[in-house]
Amino acid sequence: MRDAGITGCVVNATCEEDWDAVEALAAEFGGFVIPAYGIHPWKADTAKVGWEERLKRRLKADPGATVGEIGVDGWVAAPEMDVQREVFVKQVRIAVEMGRIMTVHCLKAWEELFSVMDELPQWPEKFLMHSFGGSIEVAERLAKKGAWFSFSGYFLHERKRKVLEVFRKLPKDRILLETDAPEMMPPEEFVEFRLESGANHPANLRAIAEAFVNDMGDTILGQFEENRKRFWR
């Protein structure tokens, strides 16, 4: 990633079993990897008794750590939404209590997400909507709550062009970039690197950034690094 010109990244856990590996990466690549500890909605049913306190201890041990990847997902049949929602709400409360940034996953569950927002008396000052694929109307509602929006290379596929149309309407100082490696492979012409398994490589961020700039215009070019510094500080 450094060879490709990338200056930093966030590594999100998906379940408690990931936390040690994420911590090890952050320790090995200090100043480059920002760790995010959390339980993904797809794995909400893996949460074991006491996980909240263990998450708090993990965050307390690293003041720069964030909470993620967390959220709600209506695309999957299991875990059930009630299970996802309970785990999500508890993680949001922890993020608020400890003053941490969140990385939020939401797929086909916008009203559920807004319901959680309405339910909770406090919400983190800023949070990232990971791989945002919603409408501009949804984006405007989220922006009022402090949302930033991450563009994934997967949305460079022709069938996903409507996502680019939404990003053209977003405030440029609220946009970030991601690969979601090893998932969400971009179109073949933007794949410069592959993991040994053939999956998406995080260094593909460079090609994704170049393609995004070509679509959005040069005015976004100088914004990425500034946005990254402002959001993750």
C-alpha positions in Angstrom: 0.0 0.0 0.0 2.8 2.4 0.8 4.5 1.6 -2.5 1.2 2.6 -4.2 1.3 6.0 -2.5 -1.3 5.3 0.2 -0.6 7.1 3.4 -2.9 5.4 5.9 -5.9 3.1 6.2 -8.5 1.8 8.7 -8.8 -1.9 9.4 -12.2 -2.9 10.6 -13.0 -6.0 12.6 -16.1 -8.0 11.9 -16.4 -10.0 15.1 -14.6 -10.4 18.4 -12.4 -13.1 17.0 -10.9 -10.5 14.7 -9.9 -8.0 17.5 -6.5 -9.5 18.2 -5.5 -9.6 14.6 -6.6 -6.0 14.1 -4.6 -4.9 17.2 -1.5 -6.7 15.9 -1.7 -4.9 12.6 -2.0 -1.5 14.3 0.9 -2.3 16.5 3.1 -3.5 13.6 2.2 -0.5 11.3 1.8 2.3 13.9 0.8 5.6 12.3 -0.4 3.8 9.2 -3.2 1.4 10.4 -6.0 2.8 12.4 -7.8 -0.1 14.2 -11.5 -0.4 14.4 -13.1 -2.9 16.9 -16.7 -4.0 16.6 -19.2 -6.6 15.6 -20.6 -6.5 12.0 -24.4 -7.0 11.6 -23.8 -10.3 9.7 -22.0 -11.6 12.8 -24.3 -10.1 15.5 -25.3 -13.6 16.7 -21.6 -14.4 17.5 -21.6 -11.8 20.4 -20.8 -13.7 23.6 -21.7 -12.7 27.2 -19.4 -9.9 28.4 -18.5 -8.6 24.9 -19.4 -5.0 25.7 -16.9 -4.8 28.6 -14.2 -6.4 26.5 -14.8 -3.9 23.7 -14.6 -1.0 26.2 -11.3 -2.4 27.5 -9.9 -2.8 24.0 -10.9 0.8 23.1 -9.5 2.2 26.4 -6.2 0.5 25.7 -5.8 2.5 22.5 -7.2 6.1 22.5 -6.9 6.2 18.7 -9.0 3.1 18.1 -12.4 3.5 16.5 -15.6 1.4 16.6 -16.4 -0.7 13.5 -17.6 -2.2 11.4 -21.1 -2.0 13.0 -24.6 -1.5 11.7 -27.8 -3.1 10.4 -28.4 -5.1 7.3 -31.8 -6.0 5.7 -30.3 -7.9 2.8 -29.4 -10.9 4.9 -32.1 -13.2 6.5 -29.9 -14.0 9.5 -29.1 -12.8 12.0 -32.6 -11.5 12.6 -32.9 -7.7 12.7 -33.8 -7.7 16.4 -30.4 -9.4 17.1 -28.6 -7.0 14.8 -30.3 -4.0 16.3 -29.5 -4.9 19.9 -25.8 -5.4 19.2 -25.7 -2.2 17.0 -27.4 0.0 19.7 -25.0 -1.2 22.4 -22.0 -0.4 20.2 -23.3 3.1 19.3 -23.7 3.8 23.1 -20.1 2.6 23.7 -18.9 4.9 20.9 -20.8 7.9 22.4 -19.6 7.0 26.0 -15.9 6.8 24.9 -16.0 9.6 22.3 -15.0 7.4 19.4 -15.7 7.5 15.7 -17.9 4.8 14.2 -17.8 3.0 10.8 -21.4 2.1 9.9 -22.7 -0.6 7.6 -26.2 -0.2 6.3 -27.7 -2.2 3.5 -31.5 -2.2 2.7 -32.1 -1.0 6.3 -32.3 2.7 6.2 -35.5 3.1 8.1 -34.1 0.8 10.8 -31.0 2.9 11.0 -33.0 6.1 11.3 -35.2 4.4 13.9 -32.1 3.7 16.0 -31.0 7.3 15.6 -34.4 8.5 16.8 -34.3 6.1 19.7 -30.9 7.1 21.2 -30.6 10.3 23.1 -27.0 10.8 21.9 -25.2 10.0 18.7 -21.4 10.3 17.9 -20.4 13.7 16.6 -19.1 12.2 13.4 -19.4 8.7 11.8 -18.6 7.1 8.5 -21.1 5.5 6.2 -19.1 2.6 4.8 -19.5 2.0 1.1 -22.4 4.3 0.9 -25.0 3.3 -1.7 -28.0 5.2 -0.6 -30.0 8.0 -2.3 -29.2 11.7 -2.0 -32.3 12.1 0.2 -30.9 9.5 2.6 -27.5 11.1 2.5 -29.0 14.5 3.4 -30.7 13.0 6.4 -27.5 11.3 7.5 -25.3 14.4 6.9 -27.4 16.3 9.4 -26.4 13.7 12.1 -22.7 14.1 11.3 -22.2 11.5 8.6 -19.3 11.3 6.2 -19.5 9.0 3.1 -17.1 6.4 1.8 -16.9 5.5 -1.8 -15.9 1.9 -2.7 -14.3 0.8 -6.0 -17.1 -1.7 -6.4 -19.3 1.3 -7.4 -17.2 1.8 -10.5 -19.1 -1.1 -12.1 -21.3 0.2 -14.9 -24.4 -1.2 -13.2 -23.7 0.9 -10.2 -23.3 4.3 -11.9 -26.2 5.8 -10.0 -24.0 5.8 -6.9 -21.5 8.1 -8.6 -24.4 10.5 -9.4 -25.2 10.6 -5.7 -21.5 11.3 -4.8 -21.5 14.2 -7.2 -24.1 15.9 -5.1 -22.5 15.3 -1.7 -20.4 17.9 0.0 -16.8 17.3 -1.2 -15.4 17.7 2.3 -17.4 14.7 3.6 -16.1 12.2 1.1 -13.6 9.4 1.8 -12.4 6.4 -0.2 -12.1 2.6 0.5 -11.6 -0.7 -1.1 -13.4 -2.9 1.4 -10.7 -5.5 0.7 -10.8 -8.4 0.4 -14.5 -7.9 -0.6 -16.2 -5.7 -3.2 -13.7 -6.2 -6.1 -13.7 -3.2 -8.5 -14.0 -3.6 -12.2 -11.1 -5.5 -13.8 -9.5 -2.4 -15.3 -9.0 -0.9 -11.8 -7.5 -4.0 -10.3 -3.7 -3.4 -10.0 -3.1 -5.8 -7.1 -4.6 -9.0 -5.9 -4.3 -10.9 -2.6 -2.8 -14.5 -2.9 -6.4 -15.8 -2.9 -7.2 -13.6 -5.9 -9.4 -11.3 -3.8 -9.4 -7.5 -3.7 -6.2 -5.9 -2.4 -6.2 -2.7 -0.4 -3.5 -1.1 -2.6 -6.2 -0.9 -5.4 -7.2 2.3 -3.6 -4.8 4.2 -5.9 -6.6 3.1 -9.1 -10.0 3.7 -7.4 -9.0 7.2 -6.4 -7.8 8.0 -10.0 -11.1 6.7 -11.5 -13.1 8.6 -9.0 -11.3 11.9 -9.8 -11.8 11.3 -13.5 -15.5 11.0 -12.9 -15.9 13.8 -10.3 -13.4 16.3 -11.7 -10.1 17.6 -10.4 -11.7 19.7 -7.7 -11.9 16.6 -5.5 -8.3 15.7 -6.0 -6.7 17.8 -3.2 -9.6 17.0 -0.9 -8.9 13.3 -0.1 -5.9 13.7 2.1 -7.4 16.7 3.9 -10.6 14.8 4.5 -8.8 11.8 5.8 -6.8 13.9 8.3 -9.8 15.8 9.5 -12.1 12.8 9.9 -9.7 10.3 11.6 -7.9 12.8 13.9 
